[in-house]
Amino acid sequence: MYEKYLNCVHKNDIIKKDWGEGLVFFEIRNVENEIKYVEQELNFNLPLELKKLYNELGYGFISKYNDYYFNRFISPIEIYDFYKGNNEYENDERREYYPFDENNIIFYEVSETVFLTLKLDGDGVYYFDEKIAKSIPDFIEKMLRHHNYYIHQQ
């Protein structure tokens, strides 16, 4: 599903000098165990396309431009930490705006105030209540064509 981005993956703690064409991913060691743990602890299944992203690429950044947006695909354990209020998310005010409701899940950190979400039923990527892409691969392609397109279209 994500084969065309495999050259953007940094593996085994070896960081490439070339950060790629706007994408940077870091392999997740024991990814299957991490996904299984998160699913068991939160009592739901991650969307298949998100599992494939983690398995094939890991977590990472859309780094095409240097701006004040994070543009970060968060790891499964960070999803867990966010919803459980662990570590840096303990006092994170965003938890009020992105409650765990079994309909959608955060997966992408735009900035210190905003996440993008995935519908658990596979209905696409959302910026607040607005559908901005039909899938994660569609979202990546749109971002590489026009950085933060969904912010500027409003």
Secondary structure as a PSIPRED ss2 file (coil, helix, strand):
# PSIPRED VFORMAT (PSIPRED V4.0)

   1 M C   1.000  0.000  0.000
   2 Y C   1.000  0.000  0.000
   3 E H   0.000  1.000  0.000
   4 K H   0.000  1.000  0.000
   5 Y H   0.000  1.000  0.000
   6 L H   0.000  1.000  0.000
   7 N H   0.000  1.000  0.000
   8 C H   0.000  1.000  0.000
   9 V E   0.000  0.000  1.000
  10 H E   0.000  0.000  1.000
  11 K C   1.000  0.000  0.000
  12 N C   1.000  0.000  0.000
  13 D C   1.000  0.000  0.000
  14 I C   1.000  0.000  0.000
  15 I C   1.000  0.000  0.000
  16 K C   1.000  0.000  0.000
  17 K C   1.000  0.000  0.000
  18 D C   1.000  0.000  0.000
  19 W C   1.000  0.000  0.000
  20 G C   1.000  0.000  0.000
  21 E C   1.000  0.000  0.000
  22 G C   1.000  0.000  0.000
  23 L E   0.000  0.000  1.000
  24 V E   0.000  0.000  1.000
  25 F E   0.000  0.000  1.000
  26 F E   0.000  0.000  1.000
  27 E C   1.000  0.000  0.000
  28 I C   1.000  0.000  0.000
  29 R C   1.000  0.000  0.000
  30 N C   1.000  0.000  0.000
  31 V H   0.000  1.000  0.000
  32 E H   0.000  1.000  0.000
  33 N H   0.000  1.000  0.000
  34 E H   0.000  1.000  0.000
  35 I H   0.000  1.000  0.000
  36 K H   0.000  1.000  0.000
  37 Y H   0.000  1.000  0.000
  38 V H   0.000  1.000  0.000
  39 E H   0.000  1.000  0.000
  40 Q H   0.000  1.000  0.000
  41 E H   0.000  1.000  0.000
  42 L H   0.000  1.000  0.000
  43 N C   1.000  0.000  0.000
  44 F C   1.000  0.000  0.000
  45 N C   1.000  0.000  0.000
  46 L C   1.000  0.000  0.000
  47 P C   1.000  0.000  0.000
  48 L H   0.000  1.000  0.000
  49 E H   0.000  1.000  0.000
  50 L H   0.000  1.000  0.000
  51 K H   0.000  1.000  0.000
  52 K H   0.000  1.000  0.000
  53 L H   0.000  1.000  0.000
  54 Y H   0.000  1.000  0.000
  55 N H   0.000  1.000  0.000
  56 E H   0.000  1.000  0.000
  57 L C   1.000  0.000  0.000
  58 G C   1.000  0.000  0.000
  59 Y E   0.000  0.000  1.000
  60 G E   0.000  0.000  1.000
  61 F E   0.000  0.000  1.000
  62 I E   0.000  0.000  1.000
  63 S C   1.000  0.000  0.000
  64 K C   1.000  0.000  0.000
  65 Y C   1.000  0.000  0.000
  66 N C   1.000  0.000  0.000
  67 D C   1.000  0.000  0.000
  68 Y C   1.000  0.000  0.000
  69 Y C   1.000  0.000  0.000
  70 F C   1.000  0.000  0.000
  71 N C   1.000  0.000  0.000
  72 R E   0.000  0.000  1.000
  73 F E   0.000  0.000  1.000
  74 I C   1.000  0.000  0.000
  75 S C   1.000  0.000  0.000
  76 P H   0.000  1.000  0.000
  77 I H   0.000  1.000  0.000
  78 E H   0.000  1.000  0.000
  79 I H   0.000  1.000  0.000
  80 Y H   0.000  1.000  0.000
  81 D H   0.000  1.000  0.000
  82 F H   0.000  1.000  0.000
  83 Y H   0.000  1.000  0.000
  84 K H   0.000  1.000  0.000
  85 G C   1.000  0.000  0.000
  86 N C   1.000  0.000  0.000
  87 N H   0.000  1.000  0.000
  88 E H   0.000  1.000  0.000
  89 Y H   0.000  1.000  0.000
  90 E C   1.000  0.000  0.000
  91 N C   1.000  0.000  0.000
  92 D C   1.000  0.000  0.000
  93 E C   1.000  0.000  0.000
  94 R H   0.000  1.000  0.000
  95 R H   0.000  1.000  0.000
  96 E H   0.000  1.000  0.000
  97 Y H   0.000  1.000  0.000
  98 Y C   1.000  0.000  0.000
  99 P C   1.000  0.000  0.000
 100 F C   1.000  0.000  0.000
 101 D C   1.000  0.000  0.000
 102 E C   1.000  0.000  0.000
 103 N C   1.000  0.000  0.000
 104 N E   0.000  0.000  1.000
 105 I E   0.000  0.000  1.000
 106 I E   0.000  0.000  1.000
 107 F E   0.000  0.000  1.000
 108 Y E   0.000  0.000  1.000
 109 E E   0.000  0.000  1.000
 110 V C   1.000  0.000  0.000
 111 S C   1.000  0.000  0.000
 112 E C   1.000  0.000  0.000
 113 T C   1.000  0.000  0.000
 114 V C   1.000  0.000  0.000
 115 F E   0.000  0.000  1.000
 116 L E   0.000  0.000  1.000
 117 T E   0.000  0.000  1.000
 118 L E   0.000  0.000  1.000
 119 K E   0.000  0.000  1.000
 120 L C   1.000  0.000  0.000
 121 D C   1.000  0.000  0.000
 122 G C   1.000  0.000  0.000
 123 D C   1.000  0.000  0.000
 124 G C   1.000  0.000  0.000
 125 V E   0.000  0.000  1.000
 126 Y E   0.000  0.000  1.000
 127 Y E   0.000  0.000  1.000
 128 F C   1.000  0.000  0.000
 129 D C   1.000  0.000  0.000
 130 E E   0.000  0.000  1.000
 131 K E   0.000  0.000  1.000
 132 I E   0.000  0.000  1.000
 133 A E   0.000  0.000  1.000
 134 K C   1.000  0.000  0.000
 135 S C   1.000  0.000  0.000
 136 I H   0.000  1.000  0.000
 137 P H   0.000  1.000  0.000
 138 D H   0.000  1.000  0.000
 139 F H   0.000  1.000  0.000
 140 I H   0.000  1.000  0.000
 141 E H   0.000  1.000  0.000
 142 K H   0.000  1.000  0.000
 143 M H   0.000  1.000  0.000
 144 L H   0.000  1.000  0.000
 145 R H   0.000  1.000  0.000
 146 H C   1.000  0.000  0.000
 147 H C   1.000  0.000  0.000
 148 N C   1.000  0.000  0.000
 149 Y H   0.000  1.000  0.000
 150 Y H   0.000  1.000  0.000
 151 I H   0.000  1.000  0.000
 152 H H   0.000  1.000  0.000
 153 Q C   1.000  0.000  0.000
 154 Q C   1.000  0.000  0.000
